[in-house]
């Protein structure tokens, strides 16, 4: 007895884009691929016959608590395309000892006053991403934009949303990958509850400074700072771990990027 063949990657990407990177019914960005006519009936993977359903709605269809007609109607007008972004999905971070891992470096904050912040990189008073630590909970924030400045991923107080305008967005297991081309990732993230967040790729420009992150190096480039690369296995412990520009009030800073005199 042969096993079911895998859905080709190209077809998956086309389905994700058409469905707005989420369940066509509720918009949740955690989804499964569903064959509208049933795979057993067609025994093939065809883009027009596939849709995205969250695990809950997929199970409802399997148990016949959701009709094929209802799924097909939702597939014809996915909710995320009507709204412009996916439904918020709450990330389950908790505790009081968060760590953000970037390029082999560990960023953490052991300051005791409240509220506490862990901001690995701040450019001109703009926090690129980080945790707010409050009452045993961890609230993650991050803003990801494409080369044209259009928002493609937002994490606001641990609620994740994916824009339906992204070229491609995949959430598989604990990994999130947003692309603006076939081989060009904007961001690659790993969510590791209860308190660890890993950034494998990220690039952003703010205030004349460009930050590029990959698995081995954090690079800073700008007219007003000395260009530099960070790598290795060190630990930065502060509210703001790497700072360019003015220091925020009442926050500790581990490393301030030198400015060109």
C-alpha positions as MATLAB code, in Angstrom:
seq = 'XXXXXXXXXXXXXXXXXXXXXXXXXXXXXXXXXXXXXXXXXXXXXXXXXXXXXXXXXXXXXXXXXXXXXXXXXXXXXXXXXXXXXXXXXXXXXXXXXXXXXXXXXXXXXXXXXXXXXXXXXXXXXXXXXXXXXXXXXXXXXXXXXXXXXXXXXXXXXXXXXXXXXXXXXXXXXXXXXXXXXXXXXXXXXXXXXXXXXXXXXXXXXXXXXXXXXXXXXXXXXXXXXXXXXXXXXXXXXXXXXXXXXXXXXXXXXXXXXXXXX';
ca = [
       0.000    0.000    0.000;
       1.608    3.283   -1.113;
       1.577    6.355    1.117;
       0.022    9.634    0.030;
       2.527   11.755   -1.937;
       3.578   15.089   -0.412;
       2.074   18.298   -1.704;
       4.708   20.016   -3.910;
       6.248   23.142   -2.366;
       5.177   25.343   -5.277;
       1.536   24.326   -4.894;
       1.693   24.923   -1.130;
       2.997   28.452   -1.653;
       0.244   29.212   -4.178;
      -2.405   27.934   -1.749;
      -0.959   29.934    1.170;
      -0.951   33.127   -0.885;
      -4.467   32.599   -2.252;
      -5.834   31.882    1.227;
      -4.122   34.845    2.890;
      -1.770   32.756    5.050;
      -4.446   31.510    7.377;
      -7.617   29.493    7.826;
     -10.116   30.669    5.216;
     -12.887   30.606    7.841;
     -11.365   32.200   10.961;
      -8.040   33.573    9.677;
      -5.833   31.817   12.226;
      -2.226   31.674   10.927;
      -1.827   28.104   12.239;
      -3.257   25.932    9.486;
      -3.406   22.597    7.684;
      -3.888   21.857    3.976;
      -7.333   20.509    3.138;
      -8.465   18.891   -0.119;
     -11.868   20.389   -0.902;
     -13.192   17.303   -2.767;
     -11.349   14.935   -0.397;
      -8.010   13.377   -1.366;
      -9.515    9.881   -1.386;
     -11.892   11.003   -4.137;
      -9.339   12.668   -6.447;
      -5.978   11.171   -5.357;
      -4.062   14.253   -6.529;
      -2.716   17.586   -5.363;
      -4.153   20.424   -7.437;
      -3.827   24.046   -6.309;
      -7.461   24.931   -7.074;
      -8.686   21.949   -5.036;
      -6.743   22.848   -1.880;
      -7.477   25.304    0.896;
      -6.223   26.196    4.383;
      -8.092   25.295    7.567;
      -6.990   25.716   11.170;
      -6.783   22.451   13.154;
     -10.172   23.139   14.760;
     -12.067   23.782   11.524;
     -10.225   20.939    9.782;
     -11.406   18.564   12.508;
     -14.951   19.927   12.234;
     -14.983   19.204    8.495;
     -13.630   15.687    9.077;
     -16.376   15.043   11.658;
     -19.009   16.531    9.320;
     -19.760   19.375   11.707;
     -18.752   21.698    8.884;
     -20.098   21.066    5.400;
     -18.105   21.007    2.171;
     -20.316   23.798    0.867;
     -19.422   26.022    3.843;
     -15.694   25.413    3.335;
     -15.949   26.077   -0.411;
     -17.774   29.358    0.234;
     -15.072   30.467    2.657;
     -12.374   29.367    0.220;
     -13.868   31.603   -2.481;
     -13.452   34.680   -0.230;
     -10.821   34.020    2.494;
     -11.344   36.185    5.547;
      -7.702   37.324    5.702;
      -7.893   38.898    2.259;
     -11.014   40.764    3.283;
      -9.321   42.078    6.439;
      -5.769   42.448    5.118;
      -4.116   40.343    7.808;
      -4.530   37.128    9.768;
      -6.416   36.758   13.028;
      -4.203   37.437   16.060;
      -2.563   34.305   17.443;
      -1.387   34.534   21.046;
       2.143   33.263   21.676;
       2.545   31.399   24.959;
       5.566   33.066   26.564;
       5.846   33.269   30.344;
       8.248   33.574   33.277;
      10.680   36.265   34.345;
      13.946   35.158   32.689;
      13.585   35.696   28.944;
      16.401   35.147   26.492;
      16.669   36.268   22.875;
      19.258   34.364   20.846;
      20.828   36.053   17.823;
      23.839   34.876   15.819;
      25.141   32.755   18.680;
      24.835   35.628   21.171;
      22.512   35.579   24.177;
      20.560   38.685   25.173;
      18.926   38.767   28.591;
      17.847   41.150   31.334;
      18.240   40.492   35.048;
      17.299   43.987   36.219;
      14.826   43.763   39.095;
      12.713   46.937   38.874;
       9.348   46.855   37.107;
       8.267   46.988   34.400;
      11.320   45.290   32.937;
      12.312   45.377   29.300;
      14.622   43.209   27.235;
      15.477   45.121   24.070;
      18.414   43.519   22.235;
      18.807   46.354   19.692;
      17.551   49.941   19.866;
      18.125   52.464   17.058;
      17.419   56.122   17.831;
      14.992   55.208   20.621;
      13.212   52.684   18.415;
      13.066   49.145   19.805;
      13.367   46.727   16.879;
      12.027   43.814   18.911;
      12.021   42.581   22.485;
      10.177   41.423   25.583;
       8.290   43.365   28.223;
       8.440   41.422   31.504;
       5.442   42.015   33.735;
       3.788   39.953   36.494;
       5.424   36.702   35.443;
       4.339   37.153   31.843;
       6.440   37.874   28.779;
       5.021   40.110   26.055;
       6.926   39.865   22.779;
       6.905   42.735   20.278;
       8.308   42.826   16.740;
       7.599   44.651   13.481;
       8.740   43.151   10.160;
       8.531   45.002    6.843;
       9.533   44.153    3.298;
      11.978   46.113    1.084;
       9.202   48.596    0.202;
       8.444   49.292    3.853;
       5.135   47.408    3.826;
       4.333   45.552    7.044;
       4.322   41.763    6.569;
       4.463   40.497   10.172;
       3.541   42.069   13.477;
       3.849   40.744   17.000;
       2.166   43.105   19.444;
       2.122   42.099   23.112;
       2.611   38.446   22.056;
      -0.227   38.501   19.523;
       1.058   37.467   16.099;
      -0.501   38.705   12.854;
       0.595   37.969    9.274;
      -0.255   40.381    6.454;
      -2.075   38.870    3.494;
       0.117   41.060    1.248;
       3.271   39.063    2.058;
       4.900   37.191   -0.824;
       4.977   34.058    1.289;
       4.639   33.185    4.960;
       5.044   29.774    6.548;
       4.556   28.675   10.133;
       5.738   25.109   10.575;
       6.137   23.817   14.104;
       7.778   26.604   16.101;
       9.409   28.262   13.070;
       8.178   31.307   11.151;
       9.616   32.233    7.744;
       8.519   35.305    5.786;
       9.797   35.663    2.210;
       9.732   38.368   -0.452;
      11.000   36.039   -3.178;
      11.619   32.374   -3.868;
      15.031   32.336   -2.160;
      14.937   35.627   -0.288;
      13.808   35.457    3.340;
      12.923   38.679    5.139;
      12.865   37.037    8.546;
      13.349   33.590   10.047;
      12.257   33.082   13.662;
      11.991   30.276   16.210;
       9.526   30.480   19.093;
      10.755   28.494   22.107;
       8.348   28.894   25.065;
       8.332   29.540   27.901;
      11.001   32.226   27.598;
      13.325   31.908   24.605;
      13.089   33.563   21.202;
      15.586   32.886   18.394;
      16.171   35.146   15.384;
      18.018   33.397   12.551;
      17.525   36.109    9.921;
      16.331   39.692    9.971;
      17.140   42.970    8.232;
      15.861   46.441    8.978;
      16.842   50.057    8.440;
      15.988   52.816   10.900;
      17.368   56.299   11.318;
      20.148   55.785    8.779;
      21.365   52.574   10.402;
      20.977   49.184    8.745;
      20.977   46.040   10.883;
      21.455   42.671    9.180;
      21.173   39.414   11.123;
      22.029   35.908   10.030;
      22.899   32.739   11.936;
      26.506   33.799   12.553;
      26.706   37.609   12.466;
      24.936   40.824   13.464;
      26.070   43.633   11.153;
      25.571   47.371   11.680;
      26.104   49.900    8.907;
      25.426   53.627    8.875;
      26.820   57.057    8.105;
      26.936   58.144   11.736;
      28.277   54.953   13.336;
      31.402   52.904   12.992;
      30.398   49.878   10.931;
      30.816   46.729   12.973;
      29.985   43.055   13.163;
      29.099   41.061   16.284;
      29.498   37.303   16.506;
      30.481   34.548   18.915;
      28.858   33.130   22.022;
      28.826   36.060   24.437;
      26.078   37.241   26.781;
      24.638   40.764   26.946;
      22.691   41.544   30.115;
      20.779   44.843   30.218;
      17.462   46.532   29.436;
      18.953   47.697   26.132;
      21.756   45.424   24.981;
      22.998   47.304   21.879;
      22.211   50.986   21.428;
      22.630   53.489   18.597;
      21.643   57.048   19.384;
      20.491   58.583   22.660;
      20.117   56.356   25.692;
      16.559   55.952   27.020;
      15.907   57.211   30.543;
      16.036   54.759   33.460;
      17.286   51.851   31.345;
      20.617   50.094   31.533;
      22.697   49.790   28.339;
      25.289   47.083   27.702;
      26.913   48.372   24.496;
      26.654   51.749   22.739;
      27.726   51.846   19.109;
      30.474   54.384   18.524;
      29.660   57.377   16.368;
      31.936   58.798   13.681;
      33.572   62.019   14.913;
];
